[in-house]
Amino acid sequence: MSDSRSAQRDQQLLEQLDPETARMLFPDKFPQKLRVTLQYPRLDEATATAAAGALAQAESCDSTPAGQSTATFTLDQVGALHGLFALVDGAFGSAAVEVRINDQVLPMARELWLPLFWSLRS
């Protein structure tokens, strides 16, 4: 099959799929930065002061009325992600800190994904 016919077939298939399935099958057509989100309990004043530098570099930060905070980082912010993770994981422990990759809780995010990201630090 020629490249143009193949591309045309892929485009037709793409138009018939729901967006999430299309992203999985054709990731090159949906460039998306990898994002890591930490969800953790609200910080006390001293810990918040220590975390301020890392949080200032985050792509986004939010607090919920339920007393949780989130901070989202891209891979170019991996140094700040590492700093915040070390701080909140040390303060609250692994049971209280959730790690999400592209807004999904993935198996072994803490054991596999985070060490992979740490290796990207300069």
C-alpha positions in Angstrom: 0.0 0.0 0.0 1.4 3.4 -0.9 2.2 5.9 1.8 -0.5 8.3 0.7 -3.2 5.6 0.7 -2.0 4.4 4.1 -2.1 8.0 5.5 -5.6 8.4 4.0 -6.8 5.2 5.6 -5.3 6.2 9.0 -7.0 9.6 8.8 -10.4 7.9 8.1 -9.9 5.6 11.0 -8.9 8.4 13.2 -12.1 10.3 12.4 -14.2 7.3 13.5 -12.5 6.8 16.8 -13.2 8.4 20.2 -10.4 10.8 21.1 -8.8 8.6 23.8 -8.5 5.6 21.6 -7.2 7.7 18.7 -4.5 9.1 21.0 -3.4 5.5 22.0 -3.4 4.3 18.4 -1.8 7.4 16.8 0.3 9.1 19.5 2.4 10.9 16.8 -0.8 12.8 15.7 -1.5 14.0 19.3 1.7 15.5 20.7 1.3 15.8 24.4 3.8 16.7 27.1 4.1 14.1 29.8 2.8 15.5 33.1 3.4 14.2 36.6 1.0 15.3 39.3 1.5 14.9 43.0 -1.5 15.0 45.3 -0.7 15.5 49.0 -2.2 16.9 52.2 -2.0 20.6 52.7 1.3 21.9 53.9 1.9 23.5 57.2 3.5 27.0 57.1 7.1 25.8 57.5 6.8 23.0 54.9 5.0 25.4 52.5 7.9 27.9 52.8 10.4 25.1 52.0 8.3 24.0 49.1 7.7 27.5 47.6 10.6 27.3 45.2 9.5 24.0 43.7 5.9 25.0 43.6 6.8 28.3 41.8 8.3 26.1 38.9 5.2 23.8 38.7 3.0 24.0 35.6 0.0 24.2 38.0 -0.9 24.1 41.7 -4.3 23.7 43.3 -5.9 23.2 46.6 -9.2 21.5 47.2 -11.7 22.2 50.0 -11.1 18.6 51.2 -7.7 19.6 52.4 -5.6 18.2 49.5 -3.1 20.0 47.3 -1.9 19.1 43.8 1.1 20.2 41.8 1.7 19.3 38.2 5.1 19.2 36.5 6.3 18.5 33.0 9.6 16.7 32.3 11.4 20.0 31.8 10.5 20.7 35.5 11.8 17.4 36.8 14.2 19.1 39.3 11.4 20.9 41.0 9.2 17.8 40.9 12.0 15.9 42.7 12.4 18.6 45.3 8.7 18.7 46.1 8.3 14.9 46.1 11.1 14.5 48.5 9.6 17.1 50.8 6.0 15.9 50.8 6.9 12.2 50.8 9.2 12.8 53.8 6.6 14.9 55.6 3.5 12.7 55.0 4.7 9.3 53.9 3.9 7.2 50.8 0.4 6.4 51.9 -0.6 10.1 51.8 1.2 11.1 48.5 -0.4 10.1 45.3 1.5 10.1 42.0 -0.4 10.5 38.7 1.1 10.3 35.2 -1.0 12.3 32.7 -3.8 12.4 35.3 -3.9 8.6 35.7 -2.8 6.5 38.7 -0.5 4.0 37.1 0.8 0.8 38.7 4.3 1.3 40.1 4.3 5.1 39.5 6.4 5.6 42.6 8.7 2.6 42.1 9.2 2.8 38.3 8.1 6.1 36.8 9.6 8.5 39.4 13.1 6.9 39.3 13.0 7.1 35.5 12.2 10.8 35.8 14.9 11.4 38.4 17.4 10.0 35.9 16.5 12.9 33.6 17.7 15.5 36.1 20.8 17.4 35.1 
